[in-house]
């Protein structure tokens, strides 16, 4: 005896799974950042690195009790 419900499920199943979480935009359409944006990002990263370095320096100078 054939399982009619199983045959119907196979027939109704789409061939390709839905594309979830994928970017719908074409990567060729995304413009690269301008030079001013690149330098701004690099400046922010430099400031963050300097703040971490300063914090490490100050913590190293704390007296241990």
C-alpha positions as CSV (number, residue, x, y, z in Angstrom):
1,X,0.0,0.0,0.0
2,X,1.4,3.4,-1.0
3,X,1.6,6.3,1.4
4,X,-0.4,8.9,-0.4
5,X,0.4,11.7,2.1
6,X,4.2,11.1,1.7
7,X,3.9,11.2,-2.1
8,X,2.0,14.5,-1.8
9,X,4.6,16.0,0.4
10,X,7.4,15.1,-2.0
11,X,5.4,16.6,-4.9
12,X,4.7,19.8,-3.1
13,X,8.2,20.3,-1.8
14,X,10.0,23.2,-3.6
15,X,13.1,22.3,-5.6
16,X,15.2,25.0,-4.0
17,X,15.1,26.0,-0.4
18,X,14.2,29.6,0.3
19,X,17.1,31.9,0.5
20,X,17.0,33.4,4.0
21,X,19.6,35.7,5.5
22,X,21.3,36.3,2.1
23,X,21.8,39.8,0.9
24,X,19.3,40.7,-1.7
25,X,21.5,43.4,-3.2
26,X,24.0,42.7,-5.9
27,X,27.6,43.2,-4.6
28,X,28.5,45.0,-7.8
29,X,26.0,47.7,-6.8
30,X,27.7,48.5,-3.5
31,X,30.0,51.5,-3.8
32,X,33.4,51.3,-2.1
33,X,34.0,53.8,0.7
34,X,35.5,57.1,-0.2
35,X,39.0,58.0,0.9
36,X,37.6,60.4,3.6
37,X,35.6,57.5,5.0
38,X,38.6,55.2,5.1
39,X,40.7,57.8,6.9
40,X,37.9,58.5,9.4
41,X,37.6,54.8,10.2
42,X,41.4,54.5,10.5
43,X,41.5,57.5,12.8
44,X,38.8,56.1,15.0
45,X,40.6,52.8,15.3
46,X,43.8,54.6,16.1
47,X,42.1,56.5,18.9
48,X,40.6,53.3,20.3
49,X,44.0,51.6,20.3
50,X,45.6,54.6,22.0
51,X,42.9,54.6,24.7
52,X,43.5,50.9,25.4
53,X,47.3,51.5,25.5
54,X,46.8,54.4,27.9
55,X,44.5,52.3,30.1
56,X,47.0,49.5,30.2
57,X,49.8,51.9,31.1
58,X,47.8,53.4,33.9
59,X,46.8,50.0,35.3
60,X,50.4,48.8,35.2
61,X,51.5,51.8,37.3
62,X,48.9,51.1,40.1
63,X,50.6,50.1,43.3
64,X,49.8,46.5,44.4
65,X,48.8,46.1,48.0
